[in-house]
């Protein structure tokens, strides 16, 4: 059993990635790390040494919240992992995510027949509109996040993407039998990742439809893969408290999480928090 862990890094601080690297060092997992192209990667490169089991991806995408580049980054990372070795499982995490089970429990979960993905058919109109509406958030000009006003200038690359947006809007989105939605964090067997990459490469119309949608990492893989038997969420997140999702800042808070969820990881945590690091390092 070999596991490829894809980690999307973006917070400019290496501590979270270092913690994940320490945890997975004594498991069957190799790490493939994508650092957001719009952040300075030197804190990561200067603090963490690459090895046969830890690799930074050279092809970096500029990630904007809610845009399609997150999907591009995870597909590229999975593709590179597949070309590097045979992996039985692929796990998608971010650096503000921590394990909450022992290494033995993680290994047992990876060898089980269970798939770790939250996925369900969407009926809510506001979520359906994320797909059937036409959106473009993959630029400084269009991101909803705060940026300096003069940074919202349209360059040639953005204008070309807007030309494609007009084409998609003119012909309409691919009409789906069902739209699936769920958490952007998952752990899937290789057969599912193979299907995801194959669809990405071969179904241009569907890919373009999701390229101009909102938060596609929560819908594109789920819709492509459809119903998955014996699936459960990989990551626990608390949306009952502010800020949403709630940020866990202490070991005591983590230990209060109900053990009925069966999840393997937790988000969100503040990177560099010593109490969080203490908790993870104490996991067997």
URQUIMO-V332082 format. One record per residue. N is the residue number from 0. SS is DSSP state (2 for helix, 1 for strand, 0 for the rest). PSI is psi in whole degrees, -180 to 180 (* if undefined). D_LAST is the distance of its C-alpha to the last C-alpha in Angstrom with 2 decimals. Layout:
N,SS,PSI,D_LAST / N,SS,PSI,D_LAST
This chain:
0,0,121,19.52 / 1,0,142,19.52 / 2,1,133,18.58 / 3,1,119,20.48 / 4,1,119,19.07 / 5,1,121,22.11 / 6,1,125,21.68 / 7,1,115,24.80 / 8,1,142,25.01 / 9,0,-6,27.81 / 10,0,6,27.11 / 11,0,7,28.28 / 12,0,135,25.28 / 13,0,-10,22.62 / 14,2,-41,19.76 / 15,2,-43,18.36 / 16,2,-39,18.63 / 17,2,-41,17.10 / 18,2,-44,13.95 / 19,2,-40,13.82 / 20,2,-42,14.71 / 21,2,-44,11.90 / 22,2,-46,9.31 / 23,2,-9,11.48 / 24,2,-33,12.36 / 25,0,28,10.08 / 26,0,-175,11.18 / 27,0,14,14.77 / 28,1,141,15.71 / 29,1,146,18.50 / 30,1,135,19.48 / 31,1,117,23.07 / 32,1,126,23.96 / 33,1,122,27.19 / 34,1,125,28.44 / 35,0,128,31.16 / 36,0,-16,34.46 / 37,0,0,35.92 / 38,0,156,33.45 / 39,0,118,33.43 / 40,0,-6,30.71 / 41,2,-35,31.15 / 42,2,-34,28.35 / 43,2,-51,25.91 / 44,2,-34,27.82 / 45,2,-18,28.19 / 46,2,-23,24.56 / 47,0,126,22.70 / 48,0,131,23.93 / 49,0,154,24.42 / 50,1,175,23.31 / 51,0,-19,23.58 / 52,0,5,20.25 / 53,1,120,21.08 / 54,1,130,24.52 / 55,1,136,26.60 / 56,0,132,29.23 / 57,0,-35,32.73 / 58,0,103,34.46 / 59,0,138,33.57 / 60,0,148,34.93 / 61,0,115,36.05 / 62,0,127,34.11 / 63,0,138,35.94 / 64,0,130,34.58 / 65,0,-2,35.88 / 66,0,174,37.25 / 67,0,-15,36.97 / 68,2,-24,35.57 / 69,2,-42,32.03 / 70,2,-43,32.80 / 71,2,-43,34.38 / 72,2,-44,31.37 / 73,2,-36,28.88 / 74,2,-44,31.44 / 75,2,-42,32.00 / 76,2,-44,28.31 / 77,2,-38,27.93 / 78,2,-45,31.16 / 79,2,-41,30.09 / 80,2,-44,26.79 / 81,2,-35,28.87 / 82,2,-12,31.27 / 83,2,-36,28.66 / 84,0,172,27.05 / 85,0,118,26.63 / 86,0,137,23.71 / 87,0,-28,23.04 / 88,1,150,21.37 / 89,1,128,22.00 / 90,1,131,19.88 / 91,1,121,21.75 / 92,1,170,20.20 / 93,1,165,21.59 / 94,0,-12,20.29 / 95,0,22,20.30 / 96,0,137,17.66 / 97,1,152,13.95 / 98,1,149,11.06 / 99,0,12,10.38 / 100,0,162,8.19 / 101,0,164,4.86 / 102,2,-38,6.03 / 103,2,-40,7.44 / 104,2,-38,9.17 / 105,2,-47,10.45 / 106,2,-42,11.80 / 107,2,-40,13.36 / 108,2,-39,14.97 / 109,2,-27,16.40 / 110,2,-5,17.95 / 111,0,174,19.42 / 112,0,11,22.96 / 113,0,140,22.08 / 114,1,137,23.06 / 115,1,94,21.40 / 116,0,135,24.39 / 117,0,119,26.36 / 118,0,133,29.99 / 119,1,155,33.16 / 120,1,136,36.89 / 121,0,131,38.45 / 122,0,-22,41.65 / 123,0,132,41.68 / 124,2,-36,44.44 / 125,2,-32,42.78 / 126,2,-39,39.86 / 127,2,-38,42.35 / 128,2,-24,44.29 / 129,2,-34,41.38 / 130,2,-51,42.14 / 131,2,-19,45.87 / 132,0,167,46.74 / 133,0,118,47.11 / 134,0,158,44.94 / 135,0,107,44.05 / 136,0,4,41.39 / 137,0,51,40.49 / 138,0,159,42.44 / 139,0,-29,43.00 / 140,0,-27,46.30 / 141,0,-4,44.83 / 142,0,142,41.34 / 143,0,-10,41.18 / 144,0,152,39.10 / 145,0,129,41.18 / 146,0,157,42.67 / 147,0,141,45.83 / 148,2,-41,48.87 / 149,2,-13,50.24 / 150,2,-11,47.02 / 151,2,33,47.97 / 152,0,137,50.50 / 153,0,120,50.66 / 154,0,177,50.53 / 155,2,-42,51.78 / 156,2,-40,48.40 / 157,2,-39,48.03 / 158,2,-37,51.62 / 159,2,-39,51.05 / 160,2,-33,48.08 / 161,2,-31,50.34 / 162,2,-43,52.92 / 163,2,-37,50.42 / 164,2,-44,49.59 / 165,2,-38,53.31 / 166,2,-44,53.42 / 167,2,-43,50.54 / 168,2,-37,52.19 / 169,2,-40,55.53 / 170,2,-15,54.38 / 171,0,160,51.72 / 172,0,156,48.14 / 173,0,128,47.27 / 174,0,121,47.77 / 175,0,144,44.63 / 176,0,-40,44.60 / 177,0,146,41.49 / 178,0,125,39.36 / 179,1,153,35.65 / 180,1,150,33.42 / 181,0,-175,29.76 / 182,0,146,26.77 / 183,0,3,26.73 / 184,0,133,23.01 / 185,1,166,22.30 / 186,1,112,20.65 / 187,1,149,23.47 / 188,1,157,24.42 / 189,2,-34,26.65 / 190,2,-35,29.81 / 191,2,-40,29.57 / 192,2,-38,29.06 / 193,2,-43,32.00 / 194,2,-39,34.10 / 195,2,-47,33.28 / 196,2,-42,34.31 / 197,2,-44,37.38 / 198,2,-41,38.57 / 199,2,-43,38.05 / 200,2,-33,40.17 / 201,2,-26,42.85 / 202,0,83,43.45 / 203,2,-39,44.93 / 204,2,-43,46.43 / 205,2,-42,43.21 / 206,2,-44,41.33 / 207,2,-36,44.14 / 208,2,-42,44.20 / 209,2,-26,40.57 / 210,2,-33,41.10 / 211,0,47,43.48 / 212,0,-180,41.42 / 213,0,130,39.14 / 214,0,56,35.32 / 215,2,-21,35.44 / 216,2,-16,31.71 / 217,2,0,31.49 / 218,0,-38,34.31 / 219,2,-56,35.06 / 220,2,-39,32.12 / 221,2,-42,32.21 / 222,2,-43,35.98 / 223,2,-44,36.01 / 224,2,-24,33.47 / 225,0,-157,35.02 / 226,0,133,33.72 / 227,0,122,30.45 / 228,0,148,29.78 / 229,0,44,26.54 / 230,1,148,25.31 / 231,1,160,23.17 / 232,0,147,22.05 / 233,0,-37,19.06 / 234,1,138,18.97 / 235,1,132,19.62 / 236,0,143,22.35 / 237,0,110,24.48 / 238,0,15,28.18 / 239,0,-9,29.51 / 240,0,157,29.56 / 241,0,146,31.07 / 242,0,155,30.42 / 243,0,127,29.67 / 244,0,153,26.96 / 245,0,142,25.67 / 246,0,116,23.70 / 247,1,126,20.67 / 248,0,-1,20.83 / 249,0,156,18.60 / 250,2,-37,15.30 / 251,2,-42,17.60 / 252,2,-41,19.09 / 253,2,-40,15.95 / 254,2,-13,15.02 / 255,0,-5,18.60 / 256,0,129,18.26 / 257,0,138,19.42 / 258,0,13,17.03 / 259,0,-9,20.07 / 260,0,-29,19.87 / 261,0,15,17.32 / 262,0,159,16.59 / 263,0,-21,13.58 / 264,1,165,14.55 / 265,1,140,16.58 / 266,0,149,19.71 / 267,0,158,21.32 / 268,1,152,19.89 / 269,0,123,21.89 / 270,0,134,20.97 / 271,0,-5,20.57 / 272,0,120,19.79 / 273,2,-31,17.93 / 274,2,-37,16.53 / 275,2,-43,15.02 / 276,2,-40,13.58 / 277,2,-43,12.15 / 278,2,-49,10.42 / 279,2,-42,8.94 / 280,2,-19,8.00 / 281,0,-9,6.22 / 282,0,135,3.80 / 283,0,*,0.00
